[in-house]
Amino acid sequence: MDIEENFAVDAACLGIANTVAIARRRRRRVNENAFGILSSKFRVFLSTLCVKPENAIIIVHAALSLHNYLLCSCPNIYTPPGSVDTQNGEGDIFDGDWRNTVESYIIHNINIPGCNCTRNAASVRDCLYEYVNGQSCFLRRPDDNNFFNIINIILEIAWLKSSNIFLLGDLNCDYSDCRNTNRAKLQCIFDSVNMHNVITNPTRNTMESSTLIDLVVTTRIDLVSTTGVFPLGISDQDLIYATIRLKIKDCPHE
């Protein structure tokens, strides 16, 4: 089931399609700016790091530390106006100057000779397509209480059509706080479709608090082998990940 496409249809009926489209573009803009600005300032990332893995980790951490320091101490010099992408209320994105630096190092129009992939590669591709095509990502604004009604409807529709459901995103609700009212609403919704959250560590850490607001929720917890939270250093929110066990079907012999 393609939850993204079905959600687009259902969202249009609910009058939230435009909000969802803007949220998707905002996610893309944040990701591109985070890595794009880092590459434009520290140009070692514009090509392959030909170093040992342990040294690559040191280089990345050093760049992130310098990035955070410069962003806090001299933001107008490090990222002057116009250097990062901006977005208006309609969701239109205006490119920042960092793209000119990064794109000048990118090789375009590479001609790749045709080749036939192996049957196993095609099987892996189809298997990944089946799972990735059935996932969706959501962002809930902190003041959006109507979100719970919408997500309840979407999950009920998805549950009737597929047993493999993966929901991930920033729900802006501290799932680690059992006294939180919104947490109780989410738990009730997840229980109704037999879904479970697999992220347990805090995903947003500040000087004042540590909260679990980024979740990976699924009906197939048996397929999840590893999960975790990885601090990026460029935000107070951390990266979440989950590894899914995929069984490759044997291709019939011709």
C-alpha positions in Angstrom: 0.0 0.0 0.0 1.3 3.5 -0.9 0.4 5.4 2.3 1.9 8.6 0.8 -0.5 8.5 -2.2 -3.5 7.4 -0.2 -2.8 10.0 2.4 -2.6 12.7 -0.2 -6.1 11.7 -1.4 -7.5 11.5 2.1 -5.8 14.7 3.2 -7.4 16.6 0.3 -10.8 15.5 1.6 -9.8 16.7 5.1 -8.6 20.0 3.8 -5.0 19.6 4.9 -3.2 18.6 1.7 -1.6 22.0 1.4 -0.3 21.9 4.9 1.2 18.4 4.3 2.9 19.6 1.1 4.5 22.5 2.9 5.7 20.3 5.7 7.3 17.9 3.2 9.1 20.8 1.4 10.2 22.2 4.8 11.8 18.8 5.8 13.6 18.6 2.5 14.9 22.2 2.9 16.2 21.6 6.5 18.0 18.5 5.4 19.6 20.1 2.3 20.6 23.2 4.2 22.2 21.2 7.1 24.5 19.2 4.9 24.8 21.8 2.1 26.0 24.6 4.4 28.5 22.2 6.1 29.9 21.2 2.7 30.1 24.7 1.4 32.1 25.9 4.5 34.2 22.8 5.0 35.0 21.7 1.5 36.6 18.4 2.5 33.0 17.1 2.3 32.7 17.9 -1.3 34.5 14.8 -2.3 35.1 11.3 -0.9 37.0 11.3 2.5 40.0 9.1 1.7 40.8 8.3 5.3 40.2 5.5 7.8 36.6 5.3 9.2 37.8 6.3 12.7 39.5 9.4 11.2 36.4 10.2 9.2 34.4 10.3 12.4 36.9 12.7 14.0 36.7 15.0 10.9 32.9 15.1 10.9 32.8 15.8 14.7 35.4 18.5 14.4 33.5 20.2 11.5 30.2 20.0 13.4 31.8 21.5 16.5 33.3 24.4 14.5 30.0 24.8 12.6 28.0 25.2 15.9 30.6 27.5 17.4 30.7 29.8 14.4 26.9 29.8 14.1 26.5 30.9 17.7 29.4 33.4 17.9 29.2 35.1 14.5 26.1 34.1 12.6 26.0 37.2 10.4 29.5 36.4 9.1 29.2 32.7 8.9 25.8 32.6 7.4 25.0 36.1 6.1 21.5 37.0 4.8 20.8 35.1 1.6 23.2 32.3 2.3 20.6 29.8 3.3 17.3 28.7 1.7 14.2 30.5 2.7 10.5 29.6 2.4 7.4 31.8 2.3 4.0 31.0 3.7 2.9 29.3 0.5 5.7 26.8 0.7 7.8 28.3 -2.1 11.5 27.8 -1.6 14.2 30.4 -2.5 17.7 29.0 -3.0 20.5 30.2 -0.8 24.0 31.2 -2.0 25.5 28.0 -0.5 24.1 26.1 -3.5 26.3 27.9 -5.9 29.4 26.7 -4.0 28.3 23.1 -3.7 26.8 22.7 -7.2 30.0 23.9 -8.8 31.7 20.8 -7.5 29.0 18.4 -8.6 29.5 16.6 -11.9 26.3 16.7 -14.0 25.1 14.6 -16.9 27.1 11.6 -16.3 26.6 9.0 -19.1 26.4 5.6 -17.5 26.5 2.6 -19.9 23.5 0.4 -19.9 23.7 -2.9 -18.0 21.3 -5.5 -16.8 21.0 -5.9 -13.0 21.2 -9.4 -11.5 18.0 -11.1 -10.4 19.1 -10.9 -6.8 19.6 -7.1 -7.1 16.1 -6.8 -8.7 14.7 -8.9 -5.8 16.3 -6.6 -3.2 15.0 -3.6 -5.1 11.5 -4.9 -5.2 11.6 -5.9 -1.5 12.8 -2.4 -0.5 10.2 -0.8 -2.7 7.5 -2.8 -1.0 8.5 -1.5 2.5 9.6 2.0 1.7 6.5 2.6 -0.4 4.4 1.7 2.6 6.0 4.2 5.0 5.1 7.7 5.7 6.6 10.6 7.7 4.7 13.2 9.7 5.4 16.4 11.5 3.0 17.6 14.2 3.0 21.2 15.2 3.0 21.7 19.0 -0.3 23.5 18.9 -2.0 21.1 16.4 -4.5 19.2 18.4 -6.5 18.2 15.3 -3.6 16.0 14.3 -4.7 13.2 16.6 -8.1 12.9 14.8 -6.4 13.0 11.4 -3.7 10.4 12.2 -6.3 8.1 13.7 -8.3 8.1 10.5 -5.2 7.6 8.4 -3.9 4.7 10.5 -7.4 3.0 10.5 -7.5 3.2 6.7 -3.9 1.9 6.4 -4.6 -0.9 8.9 -7.5 -2.2 6.8 -5.3 -2.3 3.7 -2.0 -3.6 5.0 -0.4 -5.4 7.9 3.0 -3.7 7.3 2.8 -0.1 8.6 5.7 2.1 9.6 5.0 5.5 11.0 8.0 7.8 11.7 8.4 11.5 12.4 8.4 14.4 14.8 5.2 14.2 16.7 6.1 17.0 19.2 4.7 15.0 22.1 7.0 13.7 24.9 6.3 10.0 24.6 8.5 9.3 27.7 6.1 11.3 29.9 3.3 9.0 30.9 1.4 12.0 32.5 1.4 13.8 29.2 -2.2 14.1 27.9 -1.1 14.1 24.2 1.0 11.0 24.9 -2.1 9.2 26.2 -4.0 10.1 23.0 -1.2 8.7 20.9 -1.0 5.6 22.9 -4.7 5.0 22.6 -4.5 5.4 18.8 -1.5 3.1 18.5 -3.2 0.5 20.6 -6.2 0.5 18.4 -4.2 -0.6 15.4 -1.7 -2.7 17.4 1.3 -0.4 16.7 4.4 -0.1 19.0 7.1 2.6 19.3 10.6 1.2 19.0 12.6 4.4 20.0 13.2 4.6 23.7 15.9 7.1 24.3 15.4 10.9 24.3 15.6 12.5 20.9 15.7 16.2 21.9 18.1 17.4 24.6 18.4 20.9 25.9 19.8 22.5 29.0 16.4 22.3 30.6 15.0 19.0 29.5 15.3 15.7 27.6 12.2 14.5 25.7 11.2 11.7 23.3 9.4 13.4 20.5 10.7 11.5 17.4 9.2 8.1 17.0 9.3 5.0 14.8 6.0 3.2 15.3 5.1 -0.1 13.5 2.7 -3.0 13.4 5.7 -5.3 12.6 7.9 -4.9 15.6 9.1 -8.5 14.9 10.9 -7.2 11.8 12.9 -4.5 13.6 16.4 -5.7 14.5 18.1 -2.6 15.8 17.1 1.0 16.8 18.9 4.0 18.2 19.4 7.7 18.5 22.4 9.4 17.0 23.4 13.0 18.0 24.2 15.1 14.9 25.7 18.1 16.6 23.9 20.6 14.3 20.6 20.6 16.1 19.1 19.9 19.6 17.2 17.1 17.9 18.9 13.8 17.2 18.7 11.4 14.3 16.6 8.3 14.9 17.1 5.1 13.0 15.7 1.5 12.8 17.0 -1.5 10.9 14.4 -3.8 9.4 15.1 -7.4 8.6 14.2 -8.1 4.9 13.9 -11.6 3.5 15.0 -11.9 -0.1 12.8 -14.2 -2.1 14.5 -16.7 -4.2 14.2 -16.0 -7.9 12.7 -18.8 -10.0 15.2 -20.3 -12.4 14.4 -20.0 -16.1 
